[in-house]
């Protein structure tokens, strides 16, 4: 039986262009559901889920799904405060969203510092016949951004969604232990 109280609490952001599937990833991870209708996030949508790591450590992730539309850029910086990690999400079927991930990574570091955890997430891997980003391009982006890991996920099927969030939790606990927190 797992502990009720978490050993750690971390704020995690989901960053990326509009319609890359950030909200769908959160819905799949937190509620294990998928809604095919697209509803634009206005500003920010918070969620929380506890993750039990292999060593028994319990982590509370406060997940903040930030709006990807350019028109929300002027208020986005207010949501960065206290964030320790981000899933940088792009759409595997739209190559431009991978290029824009670099902008999101830069904005994250400018607002939260360089000692943050970044996981690169290519979403919509279930749309195999529409994939527009090669594995090589994904690997190059991962290396260039110095992300801690990268995943190809599907919010529709749930493929690798749990693993991406668990990886964030693992990395955050490692970092907290190194810093003596």
N, C-alpha and C positions, 0 to 999 in steps of 0.2 A: 504494500500500500504506500502511495506517495505522500510526502509531506504536504500540508496545506499551505504553509507559509513559504514563500520563495527564499532561496539563499541570496539571490541577486535580482535586481530590477534594472532593466535597460530600456532606453527609448531607441526604437529602430524606425528609420524612414524608408518609404518606398518612393523612389524617384525615377522619373522617366517621362517621355513624351505622352501626350494624350492618347488614349486607346491602345496602349501597349499591353494592358491587362493587369495593371497594378491592383485595382479593386477586386478583380476576379481572383488573383492570387491570394489576397487577404481573405476573401470569402471562402476559398477552398481550404486554406490553412486553419482559420479560426472556426468555421462552421461546417466544414467538409461539404460544401455545396457549390454549385455553379449556376449562374443565371446568365443566359445568352443575350438578354436585352442589355444594351449599353446605356448606362446612366452616368453622365459626366459628374466627376467629383467637383464640388464647389469648395474651394479653399483647402480643407483637410478633413479627413474622416478617420477618427481614432478607433482602435480595437485593442484587445488584450488577450493574450493566451500564455499559459504556463507550459514550459517545456521541461521534461525530465531527462537529464543527460544520462549517459551510460554509467557514470560513476555515482549516480544518485543525487547529484546536484540539481536543485529545482530553480529554474530561471523564469521570471515574469518578463515577457516581452510586451512593452507598450508600443504598438505598431501604428505609425502615422502615415496614412496614405495621402500624399500631397498631390494636388491638382497639377496636371502637366501642361495645361494651356498657358500660352504666353501671357494672356491677360491677367493671370493670377501671380505673375512674377513679382509684382510690387509688394505683395503681402507675404510671399513665401518665406522670406528670411525670418519672420516672427516664429515660424514653426520649427526652425532648426535648433533652437535653444535646448541644450541638454542631450541632444542626440549623440549616441556613441557609435552607431552603425547605420549602414544603408544597403538596401538591395537596389542596385542600379538596373532597372528593367528596360529591355528593348524588345521589339516585336521581330521575331525571326522572319516574318513575311514582308517586312518593310526595312530595307537596308539603311535608309536615312535615320531610323531610330537608333541604330547602333552607333552611327557617327555622332549623334547628339548625346549619347551617354557620356562622352568626354566632357561636354558642357555641364552636365548634371554632376559629374564627379568633381569638377573644378568648383562649382557653386557650393557643394557639400563641404569640401575642404576649406574654402574661404569662410564659411559660416561656423564650422565645427572644429577646425584645426586639422593638422596632418595625422594625428594619432587616433585615427578612426578605422573602423572595420568596414570594408567594402566588399560586397559579393556581387558579381556580374551575373544577371539572369536574363537569358534569352527565352522569352515566353512564346507560346503557341506552337510548340514542337509537334503537336498532333496534326498540324496542317502540312503534312510532308510534301504534298505536291505544289505547295505555294512558298516553300522556304526560299528566301532571297539572300540569305547570308551564309557564306561558306564556313566550315569549321575553322579554316585557316584565319578568316577575318575575325571570328570570335576569339581565337587564341591570341591573335595580335592585339586586339582591344584589351583583353585580360592582362596581357603583359604590359602594354603601354600605360594602362591605368593603375598598375600595381594593385589590382584587386586581390583579395586573399583567396578567392576561389571563384569558379564560374560554374553555372548550371544551365542546362536547357530544360525548361519546364513546360507543363501543360496545365493550366488552371482547369481546363475541361475534363481531362482524365485524372488529374492529380499527380501525374508523373513528376517526380523529383521536387515537388513543392515542399513537402515535409523536410526533406534533406537540406534544402536551401536555408530554411529558417533554423533548423537544428544546427547547421554549420555556423550561422550568425551567433547563436547562443553559445556554442562551444568556443568560438574565437573571442567573444566578449568576456567569458569567464577566464580564459587563458590570460587575456590582457589585464583584467582586474587583479588576478593573482600576482602577475608580474609587478603591477603598480602597488601591490599591498593593500588593495581595497577590500 
